Amino acid sequence: MPITNSDEKGTFLIQTWVEDSKEVKTSDFVITPPLFAIDPESENTLRIAYIGSKTLPNDRETVYWLNVKAIPAAKSPIKDSNTLQIAVLNRIKLFMRPKNLPMKSVDAPAQLRFHRSGSQLIIKNPTPYYVTLVQFKAGSQKIPNTMVSPMESTTLTLPDNAQGEITFQTVSDFGANSATQKSVME
């Protein structure tokens, strides 16, 4: 995975690590290099390899989080001056997908089921894929973006006066939003 520093003057320290679905650092992956300085207008490539000893499920995806933190180089201190340094952390979903799953990932969103229980919306995902819902609405009321785990349910609190059909887009394997899809609350 390429890491590019497009800044014309600043050098950054890049720190990388992987977390599991519970956001706990894991040694299931090795990233090389895990820590490096990147000069202005240059690029480096991360190599990511699964080395985990545990057997992953073969009937569904497993999600991990790739973390890439960019820490700016400290400027020479100026006497009697205050400075603010901000590090930026990018978190990228890293999916482990078994071979031979029974359906295509693009077909998963159509299988989602939405059920209303009082002020709660229960989303059931019977598929082996994670589905990330964006531009998510109940009628005209916005619902927070959410990711639904494979073969599980997620419960969200509906906004006041949320009624009507559910509309949403999903994030594809390539990071693009799908066309708007519609469903009804059962």
Helices and strands as residue ranges (DSSP letters): E 2-5, E 12-19, E 29-32, E 35-38, E 42-45, E 47-50, E 62-72, E 88-96, G 105-107, G 109-111, E 113-117, E 120-125, E 131-138, E 141-143, E 146-148, E 152-157, E 166-170, E 181-183
